[in-house]
Amino acid sequence: MGGGAARSSCPPRPERRLLLLLGLCSWTAALRGNDNSEALPESIPSAPGTLPHFMEEPDDAYIIKSNPIVLRCKAMPAMQIFFKCNGEWVHQNEHVSEESMDETTGLKVREVFINVTRQQVEDFHGPEDYWCQCVAWSHLGTSKSRKASVRIAYLRKNFEQDPQGKEVPIEGMIVLHCRPPEGVPAAEVEWLKNEEPIDSNLDENIDTRADHNLIIRQARLSDSGNYTCMAANIVAKRRSMSATVVVYVNGGWSSWTEWSNCNARCGRGWQKRSRTCTNPAPLNGGAFCEGMSVQKITCTSLCPVDGNWEVWSEWSVCSPECEHLRVRECIAPPPRNGGKYCEGLSQESENCTEGLCIQDIETASDIALYSGLGAAVIAVAVLVVGVTLYRRSQSNSLLLNSSMQPDLTVSRTYSGPICLQDPMDKELMTESSLFNPLSDIKVKVQSSFMVSLGVTERAEYHGKAHSGTFPHGNNRAFGTIQARNKATYIQNLSSISTTSELKTTAIFGHLGGRLVVPNTGVSLLIPHGAIPEESSWEIYLAITQKESSLQPEGTDVLLGPEVTCGPSDLSVSTPFALTIPHCAEVSSEHWNIHLKKRTQQGKWEEVMSVEEETTSCYCLLDPYACHILLNSFGTYALIGEPISDCAIRQLKVAVFGCLSCNSLDYNLRVYCMDNTPCAFQEVVSDERLQGGQLLEEPKLLHFKGNTFSLQISVLDIPPFLWRIKPFTACQEVPFSRVWCSGQKPLHCAFSLERYTPATTQLSCKICVRQVKGHEQILQIQTSILENERETIAFFAHDDSNFPAQMGPKAFKIPYSIRQRICATFDTPNAKGKDWQMLAQKNSINRNLSYFATQSSPSAVILDLWEARHQHDGDLDSLACALEEIGRTHSKISDITETEIEEPDFNYSRQNGL
C-alpha cells in the first residue's frame, strides 16, 4: 500500500535523537513557507519503532464544475503526514489533521485532508495529469502512498456519431452505430426504444456490448420503433438524435382457391379462382404481391334437357271394380343434366261402364249393414262438430271476460309482432308447464348443464305472430311465441331496410322481452320481473339518424349511434340491458371510453367511465359492442377519449359502382365509415337510391389517432381499355375530417372512362391507407352491365324479421333453469359468494360491487349473458362455466322435487349436447 521508506545510518543513540530533532525542525520550517529552505529530505533519521502503515490512501478524483475535491490520507503509526502534489510539498496551512489512538495496538493514528480546486488543476501544465501523494513519518522512517490523479470532469454536447434510421425486412439484422461525445471520465452508453430502456439481458436477440452499438440479430415486427442512444458520466447526460427503425414484411400470395362453378348454365362460360396477398400480408410499407389475384378460364356446361311424356298406353281390360287404366313414362326424352321432370300424372283410371257399374249386393241384409255404417259415420261427425263449437265458445269466454272488455272506440296499432298470452305462474315454473309439447314447439336437448340441473329438454318456439290492434289494460301481459334463428346468414343488398325511421315499439309485461332495431346491432333486453305485475308498458327503441346533438370536444370521438329508449318517465325495478355497437379497438391503454346521457334540457352529462367502479350502472365492453345495465330510460351515447396516438378507430371500407349518364363513364364511390352495422346500413340505403352496386366485400381498416391523413387511390387500371383523368387517381383526406366525422361516412368518388362501348369488364385495385398506418387493398373484378354483374353478399344477423320478442321466448335460458341457477349461486357459503365465481367464469371481473347491491346478483349476471349472446345463444359455454365451478350437483337435491341421476358430462360433450 505505502511507498518504500528510506532510512539513515544509525549513529549512537544520543546523536541519533539529536539528528532527528534537527531534521524535524528543518522540515517544519520548510512546510511553514520558508521558500529559501531546501527541499525536504526523502527520509529523516529514524528512531526505534515501526514504519508508517497507510490505512487509507488518496483516490483518483474528478472535479465537477467548480466544486473542489477532498483528498484524504490515514496512516499508523505516524508522527506527521503531509501531501506532495506534482513534486512540491503542500503548505502546512492547507492541511487538516486529526489524531487518534488505535485501541488494539496503542499506536498513534493520524488522518490528513487537503482540498484541490479547479483553478489549481487548470494552472498546472505538465507532461502528466495533476497528481498528489502522501508522505508519513514515524520514529523508524518514512512511507509514501500511491499517486492519486485529479482531473476536471466534462462531457461534450455533440455525439461523434448519431444512430441512423433504417428499414429492414423481417428476420434481417439491424445494426445501429453510436459514438458518444468525448468526456472525462468516458461516458457510459444506454439504448432507449420508444423512451423505454433496453435490457439486453432480458432479450437474447439484442446485443448492446459491441463498442456502444445496438445489434438486433433477427428483426421482428415488435422491433419497429424509435431508438435513442443515451450517453452519461458524472457530469451530464446527452441524447442522440432518434433513429426510426421500420421492420417491414413483403406480401406473399395465399394458396389458390378452388375453381368456381361455371357461370353459364348451358354452353360456354367462365370459371375463376382467386388468391389473396395475405401469406403474409404486406406490413409497414412492404412490397405488395406481384402477379394477378384472379385467374379465369373458359368452361362448357352441358345444357339441361327437360323430360317429356311418351304417348299413353292402350286402356287395360275392365277390372272387377269397374275401372280400367292406362300409363305413360317420362322417356321421350328423359330429363338429363338437371332438366325438369315431366309435369302431370303418369297413370290415369276411369269407370269403364259409363257409371252404370253396381257391385254385388246380393241380399237385403247387406244393404242394412251398409246403411247402419253410414248412419254411424254421420253421428260421429255431428258429435265432433258439436264438441269443437263448444270448446271455441269456452276459449272466447276466457279471452274476453268481464275484467278485460275491449274498447271499441279506441284502437292502437303496434309495429312489432304481438300476440295475447295468459300470465304465467308467478312462482318457479315446473318442467311440465315450460316444456309441454305443443303443435308449434320443436323440442331438442340443449346441453349437459340442463341435464345437470334436472331439465333434459328445452323448447324452441316456431310460429308466426301478427301485428295488429289489441285491448290495452293493466291486468293482462302481452307476449309472442316467436324466436329468432341465432345463426348468421348471408344477406343481399335488397334485404336492407330503406325506411328513414330506425325505431321499434312493442308492449311488455311482467315477463319481460327483447327489442331489436333490425340490422343495426342495437337491442334492449327487459328482464323478467323488471315491470310490475298486472302492468304492461309500451316501450320503444330508436336510433337518431339526423346529426347528433352531442359534439365531442377536441379529439374525442362519437364511437357509435345515439340511442333512445323510453318512455323516459318510467323506471324499472331490475336493471335492463342496452346494447350499443361501437367502432373502437378496445384497449384501456389507448382509450378512455365514457357513457353520456342527454338531459331533458338537451344537455349531455357523463354517466360513467367504462373502467369506473360504481354501483349506479354497469358497462361491459366487448370487441364490437358495449352492454350497459341501467335502471332508467333515456338517450345514451358512447364517447371515446384517445389516450395515445395508438388509439384505433375501426373503419369499414366499401366500394360501390354504377354507370353515369354518359354511357362511356363509370363511377366508383369509396366509403370509409364506422365499423358498426347501422353506419353500413345507412350507406347501403343511400347507394340503392343512386343505383349503386357493392363491388367487393367490405374490409376493415385500423385508423390510428396519430394525426396522419388518409389516402385513397385507384391502381392497375387496364391502360388500353380504361382511363382516368390525370392527377385524380389519388385523393388525400385530412386526419381531422376522418377522425372527427362523427357518424357521417367519408365518401370519395372516382370517374373512369371507357375507350369503347364494347368494354364491359373492369379490373382494378382500390388502395386505402393511412400515412404511417394500416393499409387495405380491395380487388375489383366486375362487369359494368347490371345483368352480367355478380351479386356480392355480406354477412349480417337475421334480426330484421323479429324486432320484438316478448315473454320467455325472448331469452336463451329457459325460465325454470334460470331460477335454479339463481337459487344455487345466490346462496353464500364458507368460500364466499358463489355468484362471484359465476361472474368470473363468464369473464366479468370488474366492478363486482355493482352486482353485490342487487337483490339477485346471479340474475343480473345472467341478464348480461343474455345481452352478450343474443345472436349465438351459446348455452354450451355457460354449461362449461357451471361445470367448472363444481357446485352444481351438490345443490340439485335442494331445488328439484325428484331424484335426478348425475349426468355423464363427457358423454354429453362428445355428442354435441
Buried (B, 14 or more C-beta within 10 A) or exposed (E): EBBEBBBBEEEEEEEBBEBBEEBBEBBBBBBEEEEEBEEBBEBBBBBEEEBBBBBEBBEBBBBBEEEBBEBBBBBBBBBBBBBBBBEEBBBBEEBEBEEEEEEEEEBBBBBBBBEBBBEBBEEBEEEEBBBBBBBBBBBBBBBBBBBBBBBBBBBBEEBEEBBBEBBBEBEBEBBBBBBBBEBBBEBEBBBBBEEEEBEBEEEEEBBBEEEBBBBBEEBEEEBBBEBBBBBBBEBBEBEBEBBBBBBBBBBBBBEEEEEBEBBBEEEEBEBBBBBBBEEBBBBBEBEBBEEBBEBBEEBEBEEEBBBBBBEEEEEEEEEEEBBBBBBBEBEEEBBEEEBEEBEEEEEBBEEBEEEEEEEEEEEEEEEEEEEEEEEEEEEEEEEEEEEEEEEEEEEEEEEEEEEBEBEEEEEEEBBBBBBEBEBBEEEBBEBEEBBEEEEEBEBEBBBBBBBBBBBBBBBEBEBEBEBEEBBBBEEBBBBBBBBBBBEEEEBEBEBBBEEEEBBBBBBBBBBBBBBBBBBBBBBBBBBBBBBEEEBBBBBBBBBBBEEBEBEBEEBBBBBBBBBBBBEBEEEBEBBBBBBBBBBBBBEEEBBBBBBBBBEEEEEBEEBBBBBBEEEEBBBBBBEBBBBBBBEBBBBBBBBBBBBEEBBBBBBBBBBBBBBEEEEBEBBBBBBBBBBBBBBBBBBBBBBBEEEBBBBBEBBEBBBBBBEBBBBBBBEBBBEEBBEBEEEEBEBEBEBEEBBBBBBBBBBBEBEBBBEEEEBEBBBBBBBBBBBBBBBBBBBBBBEBEEEEBEEBEBEBBBBBEBBBBBBBBBBBBBBBBBBBBBBBBBBEEEEEBBBBBBBBBBEBEBBBEBBEEBEBBBBBBBBBBBBBBBBEBBBBBBBBBBBEBEBBEEBBEEBBEEEBEEBEBEEBBEEEB
